[in-house]
Amino acid sequence: MHNHDSAVVKPGEKIAIVGNPNVGKSVIFALLTGRYATVSNYPGTTVTVTTGSYKLGGKDVQVFDTPGVNTLIPMSEDEVVTRDILLKESVRLVVQVVDAKNLNRGLQITMQLAEMGLPFIVVLNMWDEAHSRGIGVNTEKLAAAIGTTVIPTVGVEKKGIKELRESLSEKRYSSLSISYGSLIEDGVERLESLLPDSRISRRSIALMLLAGDESLKPWLKDHLTPSEINKIELICQDVQGKFYEPLGYVINHTRLKRSGKVTDEVFSKYQKGGNTISVNLGRWAMHPVWGIPVLLIVLFLMYEFVGVFGAQTLVGLLENGLFGNYINPFMKFLTVVFIPDSFFRDLLVGEYGIITMALTYSMAIILPVVGTFFIAFGILEDSGYLPRLAIMVHKIFKLMGLHGKAVLPMVLGLGCDTMATLTARVMETRKEKIVVTLLLALGVPCSAQLGVILGMLGGVSFTATLLWVSIVILVIFLVGFLASKVIKGESSDFVFDIPPLRVPVLSNIVFKTLSRIEWYLKEAVPLFIVGTLILFTLDKIGMLNIIEKVASPVVVGFLGLPQKATGAFLVGFLRRDYGAAGLFALAEAGQLNPNQVVVSLVTITLFVPCVANLLVMVKERGFATAIGMVAFIFPFAFLVGGVLNYILNMLGVEL
Amino acid sequence: MDYQRSKAQFEEDRIDELLELIWMLREEGDATIDNVKKRSEDPQAGHIINVIEASGLISSDHGKISFSEKGEKRAERIIRRHRLAERLLFEVFEIEEKQIEDPACELEHTHVLSEVVVDSICTFLGHPPTCPHRKVIPRGECCRKFSLEMKPLVVPLTELQVGEDARIVFISSKYHARLDRLSSLGIIPGSIVRLHQKQPTYVVKTGETELALDRELAKEICVKKIMPE
């Protein structure tokens, strides 16, 4: 029927990597293309498509790394992306990555790929993990049952990749087919006659439509007339009318029964997988009682590594040591010698100089903190602890009207709010996306800022740290609670895949940290320089004085801070970590007392994270929503700071 | 039992059979006299249709049959008995799907299972919404009260003890998206789950997949415990 190996590569043909969430698609992608896509141990790391290229038959073929899906009938925005690639792109071959130990779930997608009539091969990844649990899969039998090539791999150890590369030139069409019973089959037939030609089979589209796939609507509109669409809807309603349960569920059920049968035939459990240390540790991490000490230990280690080692030891070495003792004096010396003009000298090494301010802040204060944070965070991501954290705090989030899944974007926000705002795509309803975006923009401090803040607070007292943490959490909670009351819409269910706890792979941590640091240097440092230039210009033309005077009722009167803090807030509009760095410098110079440190930090924490974050907000949530949030956030930040100042004064608290 | 009484009963049973068939055809959207004649095993189906139409249980219009209020009630009770009987045989005695049809047919008639007994079975089974063939079971008085006075065989997942294994019998959710989501993760009737924990959220393991579930969802997943051997 079909020719099995057509090694001829036509121009524009693509390879798509698909599979369930957290099965290692990005690892396989990186091995094929040599491009690094973020790899972690939790579902939903990839929310957008990454592309790379692979040499096939002497030609470059584009390879897509797609967000994970459990079925090709999408339920959230990131899942639509994956289905649309199969529907709209010219896909030469689909590489389906399956978690070997969870074959049953992978087969659901296999069946859908077979239905679509796309050529595909199956990669049984994490072969080692299945083994250590005493699970064996008979790959020959499996290949026969699903009618395509099956390749066992261990992605992180690069095992099986050679075989995979060799199979990529094949073009095998699976022979697998399933019948869904006469009532559904009848509906499929009726729909098929109405559907246009496309890259995937009519049958598969008919089944998606019957299953109630709303995300196909735009595609239908492009290809059919309104009256044809109307007919399609009537057929779907008619077939659904014959079933008590939703058709999507009936169809899934049929597929699962079939995949269960296949799994039973090819699976062998040759020993009872005993509870290993990682299994037990994984249990404890989400245990109602033991989970709390585990969380505290994790937080403590993070604090020691990032807050103490990064923000104090390393910053001390770099800021006072390297920059304070060597670079800055040396540069000052050089400029005095070579640049006679005081204007340009100040531009480089003055109070608002590019070297003395922008580079010192970004390289000496923030970089060590961000660096250590990225390492710690990478370890957390790869260990599989984050989803367990989501379980631990689920109840608190539920009170807020969100659910535990919202924890992931929020925790990711501690790394970078901009990236986390993108991750909000895994949330299923519009309401949840808006609330998460708002909370990220308002309250969740990113690593850069967190580092500066911890560094400052560590220098004040533990009580001050605790006070700052409590206030920020309280604000997040209150705003989240109110926002989910005010914003209309539904909340989605909390069903959540928990990946096994794993020992992080060193090379991945290194890669991830380096690519994040590179990103930080490329994105943040230029903004620091821009911010410094603005301050420098304002200072030189005398505007800074005027702004300080104008802002004085707020900064001095309301917040009770010195006038100098105005500059920090000003650059805080660009990047709040930069603002925090400005405050850090003020505190170091002894110009802020402990109360003022806490008040100013609370205020700056509640700023919008950075310009990049704002742009992503606009892109993801729309202009009006984003601007609305900003209009709320800045005044609110000052309000909270002011109220805190007032309360501290009223109670006569001296931190 | 005297001849007259059993003859009358036999006639009643034939009427029941036809009412049941009409109900099923209606579910499929095609309750016409032609279809009834085609699908009925009763050689005199046409005659019986006339009898039940004359007794005011059904009415027909251009060959399309609809129930009267009285007929609807009676058919609903038959269907409920039949499908609950199927569930009972399937869940308790674990008789295969294919083999439960005949005995269930015997159990569906009024003289075999009284209303009270039917409600007890329903309660015992945890008020299932569908039969093993996934057709809807009409609700009874007991379901509206959702009485749990009797210790039911089929319980919500939330009633399990931590560490217990259970087989999912049905999921009684009215939200389509929820059923879709659960089924895409492998949570469907027939799946075996082990309850790992109840706090802070429910955690179950099915196959090699570990899932966290909110209590709200766990409540809707009805299971039958698997006794350790």
Chai-1 contact restraints between the chains, C-beta under 6 A:
chainA,res_idxA,chainB,res_idxB,connection_type,confidence,min_distance_angstrom,max_distance_angstrom,comment,restraint_id
A,N70,B,S184,contact,1.0,0.0,6.0,A-B,restraint_1
A,T71,B,S184,contact,1.0,0.0,6.0,A-B,restraint_2
A,K101,B,E208,contact,1.0,0.0,6.0,A-B,restraint_3
A,N102,B,E208,contact,1.0,0.0,6.0,A-B,restraint_4
A,N102,B,T209,contact,1.0,0.0,6.0,A-B,restraint_5
A,N104,B,G207,contact,1.0,0.0,6.0,A-B,restraint_6
A,R105,B,G186,contact,1.0,0.0,6.0,A-B,restraint_7
A,G241,B,G29,contact,1.0,0.0,6.0,A-B,restraint_8
A,K242,B,E28,contact,1.0,0.0,6.0,A-B,restraint_9
A,K242,B,G29,contact,1.0,0.0,6.0,A-B,restraint_10
A,Y244,B,T130,contact,1.0,0.0,6.0,A-B,restraint_11
A,Y244,B,V136,contact,1.0,0.0,6.0,A-B,restraint_12
A,P246,B,H176,contact,1.0,0.0,6.0,A-B,restraint_13
A,P246,B,L179,contact,1.0,0.0,6.0,A-B,restraint_14
A,G248,B,D180,contact,1.0,0.0,6.0,A-B,restraint_15
A,Y249,B,L179,contact,1.0,0.0,6.0,A-B,restraint_16
A,Y249,B,D180,contact,1.0,0.0,6.0,A-B,restraint_17
A,Y249,B,S183,contact,1.0,0.0,6.0,A-B,restraint_18
A,N252,B,S183,contact,1.0,0.0,6.0,A-B,restraint_19
A,H253,B,I188,contact,1.0,0.0,6.0,A-B,restraint_20
A,L256,B,I188,contact,1.0,0.0,6.0,A-B,restraint_21
A,P288,B,Q199,contact,1.0,0.0,6.0,A-B,restraint_22
A,P288,B,P200,contact,1.0,0.0,6.0,A-B,restraint_23
A,I391,B,P200,contact,1.0,0.0,6.0,A-B,restraint_24
A,I391,B,T201,contact,1.0,0.0,6.0,A-B,restraint_25
A,I391,B,A212,contact,1.0,0.0,6.0,A-B,restraint_26
A,M392,B,P200,contact,1.0,0.0,6.0,A-B,restraint_27
A,H394,B,P200,contact,1.0,0.0,6.0,A-B,restraint_28
A,H394,B,T201,contact,1.0,0.0,6.0,A-B,restraint_29
A,K395,B,P200,contact,1.0,0.0,6.0,A-B,restraint_30
A,D493,B,R178,contact,1.0,0.0,6.0,A-B,restraint_31
A,D493,B,L217,contact,1.0,0.0,6.0,A-B,restraint_32
A,F494,B,D214,contact,1.0,0.0,6.0,A-B,restraint_33
A,V495,B,R181,contact,1.0,0.0,6.0,A-B,restraint_34
A,V495,B,L213,contact,1.0,0.0,6.0,A-B,restraint_35
A,F496,B,A212,contact,1.0,0.0,6.0,A-B,restraint_36
A,I498,B,E210,contact,1.0,0.0,6.0,A-B,restraint_37
A,I498,B,A212,contact,1.0,0.0,6.0,A-B,restraint_38
